[in-house]
């Protein structure tokens, strides 16, 4: 029998499914082809087993990801909600300029373009909103991901969790392929790291709520190691 309660449960299930969809490796944006410097850390001997892989991912989660990428995602999500084109373009350009390497810039713009193509193909969001995507030059992945989350009418906390989890799972997959680690070791890493998502989301919310936003991009070791990947001779990933 159809009841308001059943309808609410159905809507919640649809929201969960849409979040899983945006977090899925099957999303055709090419995220699996990038390691964001992880492969270079393995090449340099900084990461060489499960413990060091977990430490690298954890450190990056709570610095680069929570304090910069996720905080900017939240700022852009709010701007999409208000269709504040000026703010969207401002933070999109800021994010692109903050990418320290050519590979990082190519990664975020390629994934952004791929997600824009998907949003157009699936008619996500209103026509007026989707037209604003074409004004982004170049479009960055967090900007377009935030658009898709609000276009699907998903709450910001759930969307930012999906955004961070996508990155986290991709880092674990990079570890499995490059260290290399077994699948069970990869699941142990996720078991340790997933409970830390709440802390990362809280830090991102705090940083994005400051005036001006308290964005932190100081991660010199990460930047240098990621840059070393551009001249690495043998590699599986594009960054």
C-alpha positions as MATLAB code, in Angstrom:
seq = 'XXXXXXXXXXXXXXXXXXXXXXXXXXXXXXXXXXXXXXXXXXXXXXXXXXXXXXXXXXXXXXXXXXXXXXXXXXXXXXXXXXXXXXXXXXXXXXXXXXXXXXXXXXXXXXXXXXXXXXXXXXXXXXXXXXXXXXXXXXXXXXXXXXXXXXXXXXXXXXXXXXXXXXXXXXXXXXXXXXXXXXXXXXXXXXXXXXXXXXXXXXXXXXXXXXXXXXXXXXXXXXXXXXXXXXXXXXXXXXX';
ca = [
       0.000    0.000    0.000;
       1.299    3.458   -0.917;
       1.799    5.709    2.100;
       3.733    8.963    2.680;
       6.261    6.923    4.672;
       6.806    4.563    1.737;
       7.243    7.550   -0.561;
       9.889    9.044    1.741;
      11.736    5.736    1.881;
      11.608    5.532   -1.916;
      13.038    9.042   -2.270;
      15.796    8.235    0.227;
      16.651    5.081   -1.708;
      16.855    7.081   -4.935;
      19.195    9.572   -3.233;
      21.445    6.772   -2.013;
      21.494    5.242   -5.475;
      22.376    8.565   -7.115;
      25.218    9.080   -4.612;
      26.545    5.596   -5.338;
      26.281    6.391   -9.028;
      28.410    9.538   -8.635;
      30.930    7.571   -6.547;
      31.092    4.549   -8.844;
      34.227    3.626  -10.828;
      31.760    3.026  -13.688;
      31.143    6.783  -13.961;
      32.747    7.546  -17.348;
      35.089   10.365  -16.314;
      38.422    8.507  -16.364;
      39.325    8.902  -12.692;
      40.816    5.392  -12.607;
      43.659    6.521  -14.895;
      45.099    9.020  -12.373;
      46.950    8.389   -9.097;
      47.536   12.048   -8.093;
      51.178   11.469   -7.280;
      50.714    8.146   -5.484;
      52.548    6.218   -8.194;
      55.496    8.576   -7.880;
      55.594    8.047   -4.096;
      55.897    4.303   -4.760;
      58.622    4.855   -7.368;
      60.616    6.962   -4.888;
      60.315    4.328   -2.155;
      58.235    6.508    0.175;
      55.325    4.092   -0.102;
      56.307    0.423   -0.149;
      53.772   -1.577    1.888;
      50.277   -1.462    3.370;
      51.267    0.663    6.367;
      53.077    3.330    4.348;
      50.262    3.382    1.769;
      47.752    4.007    4.546;
      49.895    6.770    6.029;
      50.285    8.511    2.659;
      46.560    8.390    1.897;
      45.596    9.467    5.422;
      47.977   12.444    5.391;
      46.745   13.542    1.966;
      43.108   13.122    3.028;
      43.456   15.487    5.983;
      45.604   18.095    4.238;
      45.194   18.415    0.482;
      41.728   16.874    0.236;
      39.886   18.140    3.315;
      41.543   21.554    3.595;
      41.441   22.473   -0.095;
      39.569   20.308   -2.609;
      36.595   19.461   -0.392;
      36.327   22.985    1.027;
      36.228   24.458   -2.475;
      33.653   21.838   -3.497;
      31.359   23.108   -0.719;
      31.818   26.742   -1.753;
      30.945   25.889   -5.339;
      27.989   23.705   -4.338;
      26.459   26.627   -2.450;
      27.084   28.906   -5.425;
      25.349   26.450   -7.771;
      22.369   26.406   -5.421;
      22.105   30.193   -5.782;
      23.182   30.167   -9.453;
      25.910   32.621   -8.479;
      27.913   32.451  -11.702;
      30.535   34.915  -10.542;
      31.408   32.864   -7.454;
      31.365   29.599   -9.406;
      33.825   30.941  -11.983;
      35.995   32.551   -9.303;
      36.525   29.343   -7.334;
      36.787   27.225  -10.470;
      39.665   29.424  -11.679;
      41.204   29.497   -8.204;
      41.153   25.708   -8.027;
      42.718   25.344  -11.469;
      45.477   27.823  -10.591;
      46.203   25.900   -7.378;
      47.120   22.723   -9.293;
      50.917   22.587   -9.071;
      51.649   20.369  -12.066;
      50.659   20.097  -15.709;
      49.377   16.575  -15.017;
      47.121   17.796  -12.202;
      45.685   20.530  -14.404;
      45.108   18.078  -17.259;
      43.451   15.630  -14.843;
      40.902   18.020  -13.368;
      39.989   19.575  -16.730;
      39.690   16.221  -18.554;
      37.489   14.764  -15.826;
      35.477   17.982  -15.706;
      34.799   17.923  -19.453;
      33.825   14.237  -19.312;
      31.355   14.891  -16.497;
      29.880   17.893  -18.333;
      29.284   15.687  -21.374;
      27.510   13.171  -19.144;
      25.368   15.870  -17.493;
      24.268   17.135  -20.907;
      23.571   13.619  -22.191;
      21.427   12.765  -19.167;
      19.747   16.193  -18.867;
      20.904   16.690  -15.286;
      19.717   20.043  -13.961;
      17.791   22.812  -15.638;
      18.814   24.041  -19.091;
      19.801   27.432  -17.664;
      22.123   25.776  -15.152;
      23.683   23.410  -17.665;
      24.398   26.327  -19.997;
      26.565   27.837  -17.254;
      28.819   24.798  -17.422;
      29.912   25.949  -20.863;
      31.191   29.211  -19.354;
      33.840   27.373  -17.323;
      37.244   27.656  -18.934;
      38.606   25.172  -18.181;
      35.991   23.247  -16.185;
      37.449   21.665  -13.036;
      36.169   18.341  -11.737;
      35.052   19.586   -8.262;
      33.042   22.359   -9.938;
      31.185   19.978  -12.237;
      30.776   17.307   -9.546;
      29.170   19.901   -7.238;
      26.862   20.884  -10.105;
      25.745   17.271  -10.580;
      25.063   16.799   -6.866;
      22.840   19.876   -6.658;
      21.222   19.106  -10.028;
      20.171   15.720   -8.634;
      18.843   17.521   -5.544;
      21.226   15.772   -3.153;
      22.270   17.352    0.163;
      25.724   18.883    0.478;
      26.977   16.603    3.279;
      26.109   13.506    1.294;
      27.584   14.979   -1.894;
      30.865   15.992   -0.305;
      31.143   12.556    1.305;
      30.705   10.961   -2.119;
      33.297   13.334   -3.609;
      35.890   12.472   -0.954;
      35.097    8.761   -1.031;
      35.617    8.650   -4.803;
      39.112   10.055   -4.284;
      39.777    7.700   -1.367;
      38.771    4.559   -3.226;
      40.842    5.603   -6.235;
      43.904    6.054   -4.004;
      43.412    2.584   -2.541;
      43.074    1.126   -6.039;
      46.301    2.887   -7.020;
      47.979    1.288   -4.001;
      46.710   -2.162   -4.974;
      48.138   -1.765   -8.470;
      51.457   -0.033   -7.774;
      52.805   -1.213   -4.389;
      51.367   -3.815   -5.151;
      48.858   -4.891   -2.489;
      46.253   -7.617   -2.428;
      42.542   -6.947   -2.557;
      42.147   -7.840    1.133;
      44.857   -5.349    2.062;
      42.974   -2.738    0.074;
      39.827   -3.468    2.057;
      41.779   -3.183    5.310;
      42.923    0.265    4.203;
      39.345    1.288    3.463;
      38.237   -0.061    6.846;
      40.784    2.211    8.515;
      40.231    5.275    6.342;
      36.452    5.368    5.805;
      35.740    6.185    9.492;
      37.898    9.283    9.026;
      35.554   10.754    6.414;
      33.492   12.473    9.108;
      36.570   14.329   10.325;
      37.503   15.333    6.781;
      33.980   16.584    6.005;
      33.904   18.554    9.265;
      37.248   20.188    8.439;
      36.048   21.073    4.940;
      32.814   22.570    6.291;
      34.750   24.628    8.848;
      37.229   25.910    6.245;
      34.495   26.837    3.752;
      32.430   28.631    6.413;
      35.170   31.092    7.359;
      35.202   34.588    5.876;
      37.319   34.573    3.827;
      37.409   30.778    3.401;
      40.353   29.216    5.247;
      41.729   27.222    2.308;
      45.067   25.489    2.985;
      47.232   24.364    0.073;
      50.639   24.017    1.745;
      51.758   20.450    1.023;
      55.298   20.804   -0.390;
      56.288   17.124   -0.250;
      53.078   16.104   -2.000;
      53.595   18.761   -4.699;
      57.227   17.844   -5.356;
      56.501   14.128   -5.540;
      53.526   14.698   -7.859;
      55.741   16.837  -10.102;
      58.348   14.061  -10.252;
      55.738   11.832  -11.906;
      55.872   13.958  -15.069;
      59.390   12.682  -15.791;
      58.936    9.155  -14.443;
      60.063    6.663  -17.082;
      57.731    3.717  -16.431;
      54.199    4.337  -15.169;
      50.665    2.969  -15.097;
      48.858    6.238  -14.351;
      48.584    9.662  -15.975;
      49.419   11.572  -12.800;
];
